[in-house]
Amino acid sequence: MPKWNASSLPSFAGRTVVVTGGTSGIGLVAARELARAGARTVFTARDEEKGARVAATIDGDVEVRPLDLADLASVRAFAAAWEGDIDVLVNNAGVMMPPLGRTTDGFELQVGTNHLGHFALTNLLLDHVTDRVVTVASNAHKGGHIDFADLNWESRSYSPTKAYYQSKLANLLFTLELERRLRAGGSPVRAVAAHPGYAATNLTASTTNPVMQIATKLGDRLIAQDDAAGALPTLFAAAAEIPGGSYVGPDGPGEWRGAPVLVGRTHRASDAETAKRLWALSEELTGVAAPASIPA
Ligand SMILES: NC(=O)c1ccc[n+]([C@@H]2O[C@H](COP(=O)([O-])OP(=O)(O)OC[C@H]3O[C@@H](n4cnc5c(N)ncnc54)[C@H](OP(=O)(O)O)[C@@H]3O)[C@@H](O)[C@H]2O)c1
């Protein structure tokens, strides 16, 4: 039997999906494949002109809407403008290892974009979601540690690598607590996560560390799979009959590449107390509370 691939996607006719960060890499492939499967596909772009150029390359029912996850006003505007059901919300957009930067609201750029922006977006949209929330994490969560005293790197010396690891661990802890709350609230919605292994995309472009630049250039050439293969775990997580809380990644050695399967996560990423604590801190920082449908 062939391994799961994009042609294994069931029909998405009559369903609506939202993919954050659809202008390149995994988000672009996911948007393209979901549209091909018949979904009404809304993907987000920071730059609407770039988004429109990309949308023109995708066949099917595709729409691009503006969203900057590094600006809570933009997140709120996107959510406020939304009407109707979202079958699947794919929290995909992300940045990796840029020099220290801050979001409009003063959060460290990586945790602000990758976690806090998606945290706010998901909670603001949750009452529209009917099937599932897919959040794209990473193998990098394995090196992650949540610093509750200084989530936003205000007093410690900045490490772009550790900040990325923290943000990707936060993606998994967010999924864990969201899934717990959905079950406790009796919701039909599930929260799942996926990671692409290693896929050659634009993600490595923002690092300015020369060692990392050489490593990613070599890695892109020698180890990485292409963006189409890297999107398969996300597509599987968006479509397959998997339990809430599942984490999907590639089946190859080290989960670097391969076909999508359910994978494990670190002990730290399964810690319910840390997940609850991060949720509370994320509510406090973003000013976005969970909807009444998923009480604490
Ligand atoms: N590639 C890998 O090997 C790998 C491995 C593990 C995890 N991941 C995860 O996969 C996800 C997708 O990454 P990718 O590899 O496809 O990288 P990519 O090609 O760089 O795509 C990232 C997307 O995120 C968008 N984005 C960046 N900052 C944003 C913001 N502030 N607001 C809204 N959108 C923003 C980008 O939009 P613009 O066009 O505006 O820049 C782009 O569409 C990320 O969450 C990443 O952490 C990737």
The ligand as an ORCA input file, in Angstrom:
! r2SCAN-3c Opt
* xyz 0 1
  N      10.972     24.245      6.963
  C      11.280     23.445      7.973
  O      12.182     22.608      7.903
  C      10.497     23.537      9.245
  C      10.842     22.661     10.287
  C      10.103     22.686     11.464
  C       9.038     23.552     11.573
  N       8.723     24.405     10.561
  C       7.584     25.306     10.748
  O       6.793     25.336      9.574
  C       6.072     26.572      9.526
  C       6.144     27.154      8.125
  O       7.482     27.476      7.832
  P       8.133     27.312      6.390
  O       9.267     26.376      6.539
  O       7.103     27.053      5.379
  O       8.772     28.772      6.223
  P       8.542     29.961      5.180
  O       8.655     29.466      3.777
  O       9.465     31.035      5.616
  O       7.029     30.401      5.438
  C       6.689     31.117      6.593
  C       5.372     31.818      6.384
  O       5.047     32.528      7.583
  C       4.705     33.849      7.239
  N       4.976     34.796      8.318
  C       6.163     35.130      8.863
  N       6.001     36.069      9.810
  C       4.676     36.338      9.871
  C       3.873     37.226     10.616
  N       4.396     38.084     11.491
  N       2.545     37.238     10.408
  C       1.985     36.428      9.504
  N       2.677     35.567      8.727
  C       4.014     35.537      8.920
  C       5.535     34.156      5.996
  O       4.954     35.245      5.313
  P       5.775     36.368      4.500
  O       5.688     35.961      3.061
  O       5.038     37.624      4.781
  O       7.175     36.377      5.032
  C       5.387     32.843      5.252
  O       4.165     32.790      4.561
  C       6.679     27.465     10.614
  O       5.820     27.471     11.730
  C       7.979     26.749     10.966
  O       8.385     26.986     12.287
  C       9.424     24.410      9.395
*
